[in-house]
Amino acid sequence: MGNHHSRRSTKSEESGPNSLASSHNGSRRSIPNTSSGNDIQEKPVNQMLPVEKLATILAQKTQAESKIKGVTKTVFFRYLFPKYPLLADKLFKYFLDHANIKTDYLPVDIFRTQCERYLSILDDDIVRDTFVKMWSTFDEEKDVYIITSESFNSLLMCAYHVSMDHYSEGPQMCLSISKTLKAVVDGCFYQKSSLSSQYVSHWLADNAARLLLPLHRYAVHSIATAWRTIDQNEQPESTGVSDTLALGSAGLELSTPVLEQSGPFGQGKAPHPHLLTMSMSWLLACALPPLYSRPQRASSPNNSATGISSLSFLSKIACAIPSHWTMIYDSDEHGLGCNRFLHHVLGYKSPTLVIFKVEDNQKFCVCSPCEWKESHHYWGGEGSAIFQLLPKFQLLEKGSKLLYLNTTVRGYAQGLRAGSDPRAPVITVDIGFEKIEWKKIPYQIETIEVWGCGDYIEREKQLEVKKWEVKEAERQRVVKLSADDWLDHPDRYLLELAGRPQYHQNQT
Protein backbone atom coordinates (compact mmCIF):
# COMPACT_ATOMS: atom_id res chain seq x y z
CA MET A 1 0.00 0.00 0.00
CA GLY A 2 2.78 2.35 0.91
CA ASN A 3 4.66 1.74 -2.33
CA HIS A 4 1.59 2.38 -4.45
CA HIS A 5 0.95 5.61 -2.64
CA SER A 6 4.48 6.84 -3.17
CA ARG A 7 4.31 6.01 -6.88
CA ARG A 8 1.13 7.99 -7.29
CA SER A 9 2.68 10.94 -5.49
CA THR A 10 5.76 10.86 -7.66
CA LYS A 11 3.71 10.59 -10.81
CA SER A 12 1.52 13.51 -9.84
CA GLU A 13 4.57 15.64 -9.07
CA GLU A 14 6.09 14.91 -12.46
CA SER A 15 2.88 15.63 -14.35
CA GLY A 16 2.87 19.31 -13.43
CA PRO A 17 5.62 21.90 -13.67
CA ASN A 18 4.79 23.34 -10.26
CA SER A 19 3.97 21.85 -6.90
CA LEU A 20 0.27 21.84 -7.83
CA ALA A 21 -1.55 18.81 -9.21
CA SER A 22 -4.73 18.79 -11.27
CA SER A 23 -7.64 16.72 -10.11
CA HIS A 24 -10.26 15.00 -12.27
CA ASN A 25 -12.69 17.90 -12.11
CA GLY A 26 -10.10 20.38 -13.30
CA SER A 27 -9.58 22.06 -9.95
CA ARG A 28 -6.09 22.59 -8.65
CA ARG A 29 -5.11 21.26 -5.23
CA SER A 30 -1.91 22.10 -3.40
CA ILE A 31 0.47 19.43 -2.18
CA PRO A 32 1.53 20.11 1.42
CA ASN A 33 5.11 21.16 1.90
CA THR A 34 6.40 18.01 3.59
CA SER A 35 9.75 16.30 3.55
CA SER A 36 9.09 14.41 0.33
CA GLY A 37 11.25 16.00 -2.35
CA ASN A 38 14.79 16.75 -1.29
CA ASP A 39 14.56 14.61 1.83
CA ILE A 40 13.72 11.49 -0.15
CA GLN A 41 16.77 12.05 -2.31
CA GLU A 42 19.00 12.65 0.69
CA LYS A 43 17.87 9.67 2.75
CA PRO A 44 19.43 6.95 0.55
CA VAL A 45 22.73 8.80 0.64
CA ASN A 46 22.70 8.97 4.43
CA GLN A 47 21.52 5.40 4.77
CA MET A 48 24.28 4.07 2.49
CA LEU A 49 27.04 6.06 4.15
CA PRO A 50 28.19 2.91 6.06
CA VAL A 51 28.57 1.12 2.73
CA GLU A 52 30.80 3.92 1.45
CA LYS A 53 33.04 3.64 4.49
CA LEU A 54 33.06 -0.16 4.40
CA ALA A 55 34.03 -0.21 0.73
CA THR A 56 36.85 2.26 1.36
CA ILE A 57 38.23 0.31 4.32
CA LEU A 58 38.06 -3.07 2.57
CA ALA A 59 39.68 -1.60 -0.55
CA GLN A 60 42.55 -0.31 1.59
CA LYS A 61 42.95 -3.74 3.19
CA THR A 62 42.96 -5.41 -0.21
CA GLN A 63 45.49 -2.94 -1.60
CA ALA A 64 47.80 -3.52 1.36
CA GLU A 65 47.55 -7.32 1.22
CA SER A 66 47.13 -8.17 -2.48
CA LYS A 67 47.99 -4.96 -4.37
CA ILE A 68 44.57 -5.09 -6.02
CA LYS A 69 42.25 -2.13 -6.48
CA GLY A 70 39.04 -3.63 -5.24
CA VAL A 71 37.71 -6.13 -2.70
CA THR A 72 38.72 -9.79 -2.79
CA LYS A 73 36.86 -12.73 -1.31
CA THR A 74 39.63 -13.29 1.23
CA VAL A 75 39.27 -9.79 2.67
CA PHE A 76 35.49 -10.01 2.48
CA PHE A 77 35.52 -13.21 4.52
CA ARG A 78 38.22 -12.19 6.98
CA TYR A 79 36.74 -8.86 8.07
CA LEU A 80 32.98 -9.44 7.65
CA PHE A 81 32.24 -13.15 8.23
CA PRO A 82 35.25 -14.68 9.98
CA LYS A 83 33.17 -17.44 11.58
CA TYR A 84 31.14 -18.37 8.50
CA PRO A 85 33.32 -19.04 5.46
CA LEU A 86 30.51 -20.77 3.58
CA LEU A 87 28.18 -17.79 4.00
CA ALA A 88 30.95 -15.42 2.91
CA ASP A 89 31.69 -17.56 -0.15
CA LYS A 90 28.05 -17.75 -1.27
CA LEU A 91 27.38 -14.07 -0.66
CA PHE A 92 30.54 -12.93 -2.47
CA LYS A 93 29.73 -15.21 -5.41
CA TYR A 94 26.25 -13.71 -5.44
CA PHE A 95 27.81 -10.25 -5.76
CA LEU A 96 30.08 -11.43 -8.59
CA ASP A 97 27.25 -13.05 -10.54
CA HIS A 98 25.03 -9.99 -10.34
CA ALA A 99 27.90 -7.66 -11.25
CA ASN A 100 28.51 -9.52 -14.55
CA ILE A 101 32.28 -9.23 -14.36
CA LYS A 102 34.91 -11.84 -15.18
CA THR A 103 37.39 -10.98 -12.44
CA ASP A 104 37.54 -12.85 -9.14
CA TYR A 105 37.37 -9.60 -7.17
CA LEU A 106 34.97 -6.68 -7.03
CA PRO A 107 36.02 -3.14 -7.92
CA VAL A 108 35.20 -0.61 -5.24
CA ASP A 109 32.30 1.03 -7.04
CA ILE A 110 30.76 -2.31 -8.02
CA PHE A 111 31.18 -3.66 -4.49
CA ARG A 112 29.44 -0.58 -3.17
CA THR A 113 26.57 -1.02 -5.64
CA GLN A 114 26.09 -4.69 -4.82
CA CYS A 115 26.04 -4.01 -1.09
CA GLU A 116 23.45 -1.28 -1.55
CA ARG A 117 21.26 -3.58 -3.62
CA TYR A 118 21.53 -6.33 -1.05
CA LEU A 119 20.69 -4.02 1.86
CA SER A 120 17.59 -2.84 -0.02
CA ILE A 121 16.05 -6.35 0.07
CA LEU A 122 13.17 -6.11 2.53
CA ASP A 123 10.57 -8.61 1.35
CA ASP A 124 10.72 -12.02 3.05
CA ASP A 125 9.86 -13.89 -0.14
CA ILE A 126 12.75 -12.23 -1.97
CA VAL A 127 15.06 -13.09 0.93
CA ARG A 128 14.13 -16.78 0.66
CA ASP A 129 14.52 -16.79 -3.13
CA THR A 130 17.90 -15.08 -2.84
CA PHE A 131 19.41 -17.52 -0.37
CA VAL A 132 18.04 -20.60 -2.09
CA LYS A 133 19.58 -19.38 -5.34
CA MET A 134 22.90 -18.75 -3.57
CA TRP A 135 23.09 -22.46 -2.81
CA SER A 136 21.81 -23.44 -6.28
CA THR A 137 23.41 -23.89 -9.69
CA PHE A 138 22.02 -22.53 -12.94
CA ASP A 139 20.95 -25.12 -15.51
CA GLU A 140 21.40 -23.53 -18.93
CA GLU A 141 19.44 -26.23 -20.74
CA LYS A 142 16.34 -25.87 -18.57
CA ASP A 143 16.98 -22.17 -17.89
CA VAL A 144 16.29 -22.64 -14.18
CA TYR A 145 18.19 -22.72 -10.90
CA ILE A 146 18.60 -26.23 -9.49
CA ILE A 147 19.38 -27.06 -5.86
CA THR A 148 20.36 -30.52 -4.66
CA SER A 149 19.36 -32.12 -1.38
CA GLU A 150 22.97 -31.89 -0.15
CA SER A 151 23.12 -28.16 -0.91
CA PHE A 152 19.78 -27.61 0.80
CA ASN A 153 21.04 -29.44 3.88
CA SER A 154 24.13 -27.22 3.84
CA LEU A 155 21.93 -24.10 3.66
CA LEU A 156 19.89 -25.27 6.65
CA MET A 157 23.01 -26.08 8.64
CA CYS A 158 24.41 -22.60 7.97
CA ALA A 159 21.17 -21.00 9.20
CA TYR A 160 21.24 -23.20 12.29
CA HIS A 161 24.84 -22.27 13.13
CA VAL A 162 24.13 -18.55 12.82
CA SER A 163 21.23 -18.87 15.26
CA MET A 164 22.89 -21.20 17.76
CA ASP A 165 26.26 -19.45 17.78
CA HIS A 166 24.48 -16.38 19.13
CA TYR A 167 22.42 -18.24 21.70
CA SER A 168 21.72 -16.08 24.73
CA GLU A 169 23.77 -18.38 26.98
CA GLY A 170 26.62 -19.05 24.59
CA PRO A 171 27.08 -21.21 21.48
CA GLN A 172 25.06 -24.41 21.54
CA MET A 173 25.01 -27.62 19.52
CA CYS A 174 22.31 -30.26 19.44
CA LEU A 175 23.25 -33.91 19.02
CA SER A 176 20.11 -34.55 16.97
CA ILE A 177 20.67 -31.73 14.46
CA SER A 178 21.45 -34.17 11.64
CA LYS A 179 18.21 -36.04 12.28
CA THR A 180 16.23 -32.81 12.38
CA LEU A 181 17.70 -31.43 9.15
CA LYS A 182 17.19 -34.79 7.42
CA ALA A 183 13.50 -34.59 8.31
CA VAL A 184 13.30 -31.15 6.68
CA VAL A 185 15.15 -32.29 3.56
CA ASP A 186 13.02 -35.42 3.23
CA GLY A 187 9.86 -33.40 3.73
CA CYS A 188 10.83 -31.04 0.91
CA PHE A 189 12.51 -33.34 -1.61
CA TYR A 190 10.44 -36.54 -1.24
CA GLN A 191 13.42 -38.80 -2.08
CA LYS A 192 14.38 -36.68 -5.09
CA SER A 193 18.00 -35.67 -5.57
CA SER A 194 17.37 -32.16 -6.91
CA LEU A 195 14.57 -29.64 -7.31
CA SER A 196 14.12 -26.19 -8.77
CA SER A 197 14.99 -23.33 -6.47
CA GLN A 198 11.53 -21.83 -6.99
CA TYR A 199 9.83 -24.97 -5.67
CA VAL A 200 12.10 -25.14 -2.62
CA SER A 201 11.51 -21.47 -1.87
CA HIS A 202 7.74 -21.96 -2.05
CA TRP A 203 7.98 -25.02 0.19
CA LEU A 204 9.89 -23.03 2.80
CA ALA A 205 7.33 -20.25 2.63
CA ASP A 206 4.54 -22.74 3.34
CA ASN A 207 6.24 -24.89 5.99
CA ALA A 208 8.97 -22.80 7.67
CA ALA A 209 8.58 -19.21 6.55
CA ARG A 210 11.21 -17.69 8.88
CA LEU A 211 13.90 -20.36 8.57
CA LEU A 212 16.31 -18.37 6.39
CA LEU A 213 15.61 -14.89 7.72
CA PRO A 214 18.35 -15.11 10.40
CA LEU A 215 20.97 -15.44 7.65
CA HIS A 216 19.77 -12.29 5.94
CA ARG A 217 19.54 -10.28 9.16
CA TYR A 218 22.99 -11.33 10.24
CA ALA A 219 24.48 -10.51 6.81
CA VAL A 220 22.74 -7.12 6.68
CA HIS A 221 23.89 -6.28 10.18
CA SER A 222 27.50 -7.25 9.43
CA ILE A 223 27.64 -5.23 6.22
CA ALA A 224 26.03 -2.19 7.85
CA THR A 225 28.09 -2.08 11.04
CA ALA A 226 31.43 -3.84 10.46
CA TRP A 227 33.14 -0.65 9.26
CA ARG A 228 33.04 0.77 12.80
CA THR A 229 35.49 -1.68 14.34
CA ILE A 230 37.58 -3.10 11.50
CA ASP A 231 40.44 -0.70 12.20
CA GLN A 232 40.07 -1.05 15.97
CA ASN A 233 40.43 -4.82 15.99
CA GLU A 234 43.95 -5.98 15.29
CA GLN A 235 42.82 -9.59 15.11
CA PRO A 236 40.25 -10.05 12.38
CA GLU A 237 38.71 -13.05 14.14
CA SER A 238 37.08 -10.77 16.69
CA THR A 239 35.35 -8.73 14.01
CA GLY A 240 31.60 -9.18 14.00
CA VAL A 241 31.64 -11.08 17.29
CA SER A 242 31.99 -8.45 19.99
CA ASP A 243 31.99 -4.69 19.53
CA THR A 244 30.97 -4.82 15.88
CA LEU A 245 27.47 -5.89 16.80
CA ALA A 246 27.33 -3.86 19.98
CA LEU A 247 26.63 -0.68 18.05
CA GLY A 248 24.07 -1.97 15.56
CA SER A 249 20.38 -1.68 15.18
CA ALA A 250 18.24 -2.98 18.03
CA GLY A 251 15.41 -3.87 15.65
CA LEU A 252 17.03 -7.01 14.30
CA GLU A 253 15.77 -10.13 16.01
CA LEU A 254 15.96 -13.84 15.37
CA SER A 255 13.58 -16.24 17.05
CA THR A 256 15.31 -19.18 18.66
CA PRO A 257 13.53 -20.15 21.87
CA VAL A 258 15.24 -20.69 25.20
CA LEU A 259 13.90 -23.76 26.91
CA GLU A 260 13.61 -23.94 30.69
CA GLN A 261 16.91 -24.23 32.52
CA SER A 262 16.22 -27.26 34.74
CA GLY A 263 17.52 -30.03 32.53
CA PRO A 264 17.09 -28.32 29.15
CA PHE A 265 16.77 -30.55 26.08
CA GLY A 266 16.92 -33.73 28.15
CA GLN A 267 20.20 -32.94 29.89
CA GLY A 268 21.14 -32.39 33.50
CA LYS A 269 18.54 -33.54 36.02
CA ALA A 270 16.02 -34.74 33.47
CA PRO A 271 15.41 -38.50 33.85
CA HIS A 272 15.08 -39.04 30.10
CA PRO A 273 15.63 -37.10 26.87
CA HIS A 274 12.83 -34.74 25.96
CA LEU A 275 10.91 -35.07 22.71
CA LEU A 276 11.53 -31.39 22.00
CA THR A 277 15.24 -31.14 21.31
CA MET A 278 17.14 -27.91 20.80
CA SER A 279 17.26 -28.29 17.02
CA MET A 280 13.55 -29.13 16.88
CA SER A 281 12.71 -26.08 19.00
CA TRP A 282 14.73 -23.93 16.58
CA LEU A 283 12.85 -25.42 13.66
CA LEU A 284 9.41 -24.92 15.23
CA ALA A 285 10.23 -21.36 16.24
CA CYS A 286 11.08 -20.58 12.61
CA ALA A 287 7.95 -22.31 11.34
CA LEU A 288 5.47 -20.81 13.80
CA PRO A 289 4.34 -17.17 14.11
CA PRO A 290 6.35 -14.91 16.44
CA LEU A 291 3.57 -15.31 19.00
CA TYR A 292 5.16 -18.56 20.16
CA SER A 293 8.67 -17.16 20.62
CA ARG A 294 8.11 -13.56 21.61
CA PRO A 295 11.10 -12.00 23.43
CA GLN A 296 11.33 -11.78 27.17
CA ARG A 297 11.05 -8.48 28.94
CA ALA A 298 14.74 -7.95 29.45
CA SER A 299 16.00 -5.51 32.05
CA SER A 300 16.94 -2.08 30.78
CA PRO A 301 20.58 -1.80 29.72
CA ASN A 302 23.09 0.08 31.78
CA ASN A 303 23.46 3.61 30.56
CA SER A 304 27.21 3.65 30.58
CA ALA A 305 29.73 4.97 28.13
CA THR A 306 29.88 1.65 26.26
CA GLY A 307 26.14 1.19 26.08
CA ILE A 308 24.73 -2.31 26.31
CA SER A 309 27.19 -5.18 26.51
CA SER A 310 28.24 -6.80 23.28
CA LEU A 311 27.28 -10.27 24.44
CA SER A 312 23.72 -9.40 25.43
CA PHE A 313 23.21 -7.30 22.32
CA LEU A 314 24.57 -10.02 20.07
CA SER A 315 22.19 -12.55 21.59
CA LYS A 316 19.30 -10.18 20.86
CA ILE A 317 20.45 -9.58 17.29
CA ALA A 318 21.19 -13.14 16.24
CA CYS A 319 19.05 -15.03 18.73
CA ALA A 320 16.33 -12.95 20.35
CA ILE A 321 15.78 -13.61 24.05
CA PRO A 322 12.23 -14.99 23.95
CA SER A 323 10.12 -16.27 26.77
CA HIS A 324 11.30 -19.61 28.08
CA TRP A 325 9.60 -22.67 26.67
CA THR A 326 8.80 -24.62 29.82
CA MET A 327 7.42 -28.12 30.08
CA ILE A 328 4.03 -28.22 31.77
CA TYR A 329 3.17 -31.89 31.10
CA ASP A 330 5.28 -34.99 30.52
CA SER A 331 3.43 -38.30 30.30
CA ASP A 332 6.53 -40.26 31.32
CA GLU A 333 6.67 -38.32 34.57
CA HIS A 334 3.04 -37.37 35.25
CA GLY A 335 1.29 -40.37 33.72
CA LEU A 336 -0.40 -40.96 30.38
CA GLY A 337 -4.10 -40.29 30.36
CA CYS A 338 -6.81 -37.78 29.64
CA ASN A 339 -7.26 -36.67 33.24
CA ARG A 340 -3.51 -36.20 33.65
CA PHE A 341 -3.41 -34.08 30.47
CA LEU A 342 -6.31 -31.93 31.59
CA HIS A 343 -4.92 -31.44 35.09
CA HIS A 344 -1.55 -30.13 33.92
CA VAL A 345 -2.58 -28.23 30.76
CA LEU A 346 -5.87 -26.51 31.59
CA GLY A 347 -5.41 -23.11 33.14
CA TYR A 348 -2.21 -22.22 31.24
CA LYS A 349 -3.19 -18.99 29.48
CA SER A 350 -0.44 -18.85 26.83
CA PRO A 351 0.46 -20.64 23.59
CA THR A 352 1.37 -24.30 23.93
CA LEU A 353 2.96 -27.08 21.88
CA VAL A 354 1.55 -30.60 22.30
CA ILE A 355 4.03 -33.16 21.00
CA PHE A 356 3.00 -36.77 20.42
CA LYS A 357 5.49 -39.58 19.99
CA VAL A 358 3.85 -42.66 18.52
CA GLU A 359 5.01 -46.02 17.31
CA ASP A 360 7.28 -46.29 14.24
CA ASN A 361 9.29 -43.36 15.64
CA GLN A 362 6.83 -40.75 14.40
CA LYS A 363 6.27 -37.38 16.04
CA PHE A 364 3.43 -34.91 15.64
CA CYS A 365 2.92 -31.46 17.07
CA VAL A 366 -0.36 -29.64 17.71
CA CYS A 367 0.18 -25.91 18.30
CA SER A 368 -2.38 -23.85 20.18
CA PRO A 369 -1.97 -20.05 20.28
CA CYS A 370 -4.34 -19.69 23.23
CA GLU A 371 -5.45 -21.47 26.39
CA TRP A 372 -6.76 -25.03 26.08
CA LYS A 373 -10.42 -25.47 26.93
CA GLU A 374 -13.04 -28.19 26.89
CA SER A 375 -15.79 -27.61 24.38
CA HIS A 376 -17.88 -29.50 21.83
CA HIS A 377 -17.09 -26.75 19.30
CA TYR A 378 -13.87 -26.21 17.36
CA TRP A 379 -11.79 -23.27 18.54
CA GLY A 380 -8.32 -21.72 18.10
CA GLY A 381 -6.90 -18.57 16.54
CA GLU A 382 -5.00 -18.00 13.30
CA GLY A 383 -1.79 -19.24 14.90
CA SER A 384 -3.11 -22.79 15.28
CA ALA A 385 -1.07 -25.36 13.37
CA ILE A 386 -0.46 -29.09 13.01
CA PHE A 387 2.98 -30.45 12.11
CA GLN A 388 4.51 -33.80 11.41
CA LEU A 389 7.98 -33.61 12.95
CA LEU A 390 9.43 -37.05 12.17
CA PRO A 391 10.31 -38.89 10.00
CA LYS A 392 9.45 -35.98 7.68
CA PHE A 393 8.91 -32.39 8.65
CA GLN A 394 5.84 -30.85 7.05
CA LEU A 395 3.01 -28.54 7.91
CA LEU A 396 -0.20 -30.57 7.82
CA GLU A 397 -2.64 -27.71 8.35
CA LYS A 398 -2.89 -24.24 9.86
CA GLY A 399 -5.58 -21.66 10.44
CA SER A 400 -8.33 -20.78 12.87
CA LYS A 401 -10.75 -23.19 14.57
CA LEU A 402 -8.56 -26.26 14.20
CA LEU A 403 -8.65 -27.53 17.79
CA TYR A 404 -11.23 -29.63 19.61
CA LEU A 405 -11.18 -31.10 23.12
CA ASN A 406 -14.26 -32.69 24.66
CA THR A 407 -14.45 -35.10 27.58
CA THR A 408 -17.75 -34.16 29.25
CA VAL A 409 -20.43 -33.27 26.69
CA ARG A 410 -22.31 -36.38 25.63
CA GLY A 411 -23.56 -36.88 22.11
CA TYR A 412 -20.42 -35.34 20.60
CA ALA A 413 -17.06 -36.83 19.67
CA GLN A 414 -14.89 -37.54 22.70
CA GLY A 415 -11.16 -36.88 22.91
CA LEU A 416 -8.81 -34.45 21.19
CA ARG A 417 -9.03 -33.56 17.52
CA ALA A 418 -7.11 -31.23 15.23
CA GLY A 419 -8.21 -30.20 11.76
CA SER A 420 -10.62 -27.83 10.05
CA ASP A 421 -12.97 -30.57 8.77
CA PRO A 422 -14.95 -32.08 11.69
CA ARG A 423 -15.86 -35.10 9.58
CA ALA A 424 -12.24 -35.86 8.69
CA PRO A 425 -9.81 -34.24 11.15
CA VAL A 426 -6.10 -34.44 10.49
CA ILE A 427 -5.32 -35.96 13.90
CA THR A 428 -7.68 -37.77 16.25
CA VAL A 429 -6.82 -38.79 19.83
CA ASP A 430 -9.17 -41.10 21.70
CA ILE A 431 -10.71 -40.29 25.07
CA GLY A 432 -8.15 -42.42 26.90
CA PHE A 433 -5.18 -40.71 25.20
CA GLU A 434 -3.87 -44.12 24.20
CA LYS A 435 -4.15 -44.06 20.42
CA ILE A 436 -3.79 -41.40 17.74
CA GLU A 437 -5.19 -41.66 14.23
CA TRP A 438 -3.55 -40.03 11.22
CA LYS A 439 -4.56 -40.69 7.64
CA LYS A 440 -7.11 -43.17 9.05
CA ILE A 441 -4.27 -45.28 10.47
CA PRO A 442 -4.25 -45.80 14.26
CA TYR A 443 -0.95 -45.55 16.14
CA GLN A 444 -0.18 -46.33 19.75
CA ILE A 445 0.83 -43.23 21.73
CA GLU A 446 4.13 -43.67 23.57
CA THR A 447 4.80 -40.23 25.05
CA ILE A 448 3.08 -36.85 25.21
CA GLU A 449 4.81 -33.59 26.07
CA VAL A 450 3.20 -30.18 26.42
CA TRP A 451 5.48 -27.13 26.33
CA GLY A 452 4.26 -23.72 27.40
CA CYS A 453 5.44 -20.82 25.25
CA GLY A 454 4.52 -18.01 27.62
CA ASP A 455 6.69 -16.18 30.11
CA TYR A 456 7.33 -17.39 33.63
CA ILE A 457 4.56 -15.17 35.01
CA GLU A 458 1.89 -17.18 33.21
CA ARG A 459 3.38 -20.40 34.52
CA GLU A 460 3.44 -19.07 38.08
CA LYS A 461 -0.21 -18.03 37.78
CA GLN A 462 -1.20 -21.51 36.67
CA LEU A 463 0.73 -23.12 39.53
CA GLU A 464 -0.89 -20.77 42.04
CA VAL A 465 -4.32 -21.78 40.78
CA LYS A 466 -3.38 -25.47 41.04
CA LYS A 467 -2.23 -24.97 44.65
CA TRP A 468 -5.49 -23.24 45.51
CA GLU A 469 -7.50 -26.09 43.98
CA VAL A 470 -5.58 -28.64 46.05
CA LYS A 471 -6.12 -26.67 49.27
CA GLU A 472 -9.80 -26.24 48.48
CA ALA A 473 -10.20 -29.95 47.86
CA GLU A 474 -8.48 -30.74 51.16
CA ARG A 475 -10.71 -28.28 52.99
CA GLN A 476 -13.89 -29.77 51.57
CA ARG A 477 -12.92 -33.33 52.48
CA VAL A 478 -13.80 -32.76 56.15
CA VAL A 479 -17.28 -31.34 56.55
CA LYS A 480 -18.64 -30.71 60.05
CA LEU A 481 -22.38 -31.22 60.22
CA SER A 482 -24.71 -30.56 63.07
CA ALA A 483 -27.37 -33.03 64.11
CA ASP A 484 -30.11 -31.00 62.44
CA ASP A 485 -28.15 -30.80 59.16
CA TRP A 486 -27.53 -34.53 59.21
CA LEU A 487 -31.21 -35.36 59.46
CA ASP A 488 -31.86 -33.77 56.05
CA HIS A 489 -28.54 -34.61 54.43
CA PRO A 490 -28.76 -36.77 51.25
CA ASP A 491 -25.89 -38.95 52.39
CA ARG A 492 -28.01 -40.14 55.33
CA TYR A 493 -30.70 -41.48 53.01
CA LEU A 494 -28.08 -43.19 50.83
CA LEU A 495 -26.69 -44.95 53.89
CA GLU A 496 -30.15 -46.07 54.90
CA LEU A 497 -30.78 -47.46 51.43
CA ALA A 498 -27.51 -49.36 51.68
CA GLY A 499 -28.77 -51.10 54.85
CA ARG A 500 -27.37 -49.03 57.63
CA PRO A 501 -29.76 -49.04 60.62
CA GLN A 502 -31.41 -45.87 61.80
CA TYR A 503 -30.44 -44.38 65.13
CA HIS A 504 -32.95 -42.35 67.04
CA GLN A 505 -32.50 -40.28 70.13
CA ASN A 506 -35.00 -42.36 72.12
CA GLN A 507 -33.03 -45.57 71.48
CA THR A 508 -30.71 -46.84 74.21
Stockholm file with secondary structure:
# STOCKHOLM 1.0

chainA/1-508         MGNHHSRRSTKSEESGPNSLASSHNGSRRSIPNTSSGNDIQEKPVNQMLPVEKLATILAQKTQAESKIKGVTKTVFFRYLFPKYPLLADKLFKYFLDHANIKTDYLPVDIFRTQCERYLSILDDDIVRDTFVKMWSTFDEEKDVYIITSESFNSLLMCAYHVSMDHYSEGPQMCLSISKTLKAVVDGCFYQKSSLSSQYVSHWLADNAARLLLPLHRYAVHSIATAWRTIDQNEQPESTGVSDTLALGSAGLELSTPVLEQSGPFGQGKAPHPHLLTMSMSWLLACALPPLYSRPQRASSPNNSATGISSLSFLSKIACAIPSHWTMIYDSDEHGLGCNRFLHHVLGYKSPTLVIFKVEDNQKFCVCSPCEWKESHHYWGGEGSAIFQLLPKFQLLEKGSKLLYLNTTVRGYAQGLRAGSDPRAPVITVDIGFEKIEWKKIPYQIETIEVWGCGDYIEREKQLEVKKWEVKEAERQRVVKLSADDWLDHPDRYLLELAGRPQYHQNQT
#=GR chainA/1-508 SS CHHHHHHHHHHHHHHSSSSEEECTTSCEEECCCCTTSHHHHHHHHHHTHHHHHHHHHHHHHHHHHHCCSSEEHHHHHHHHCTTCHHHHHHHHHHHHHHHTCSSSEECHHHHHHHHHHHHTCCCHHHHHHHHHHHTCEEETTTTEEEEEHHHHHHHHHHHHHHHHHTCTTSCCCCTTHHHHHHHHHHHHHTTCSEEEHHHHHHHHHHHCTTSSHHHHHHHHHHHHHGGGTTTTCSSGGGTTTSHHHHTSCTTCCCCCCCBCSSSGGGCTTCSSCCSSCHHHHHHHHHHSCGGGGCBCCCCCCCCSTTCSCHHHHHHHHHSCCBCCBEEEEEHHHHCSSHHHHHHHHTTCCSCEEEEEEEGGGEEEEEEESSCCCCEEEEECCTTCEEEEEESSCEEEEESSSCEEEESSCTTSCCEEEESSCTTSCSEEECTTSCEEEETTEEEEEEEEEEEECSCHHHHHHHHHHHHHHHHHHHHHHSCCCCHHHHHTCHHHHHHHHTTCCCCCTTCC
#=GC SS_cons         CHHHHHHHHHHHHHHSSSSEEECTTSCEEECCCCTTSHHHHHHHHHHTHHHHHHHHHHHHHHHHHHCCSSEEHHHHHHHHCTTCHHHHHHHHHHHHHHHTCSSSEECHHHHHHHHHHHHTCCCHHHHHHHHHHHTCEEETTTTEEEEEHHHHHHHHHHHHHHHHHTCTTSCCCCTTHHHHHHHHHHHHHTTCSEEEHHHHHHHHHHHCTTSSHHHHHHHHHHHHHGGGTTTTCSSGGGTTTSHHHHTSCTTCCCCCCCBCSSSGGGCTTCSSCCSSCHHHHHHHHHHSCGGGGCBCCCCCCCCSTTCSCHHHHHHHHHSCCBCCBEEEEEHHHHCSSHHHHHHHHTTCCSCEEEEEEEGGGEEEEEEESSCCCCEEEEECCTTCEEEEEESSCEEEEESSSCEEEESSCTTSCCEEEESSCTTSCSEEECTTSCEEEETTEEEEEEEEEEEECSCHHHHHHHHHHHHHHHHHHHHHHSCCCCHHHHHTCHHHHHHHHTTCCCCCTTCC
//
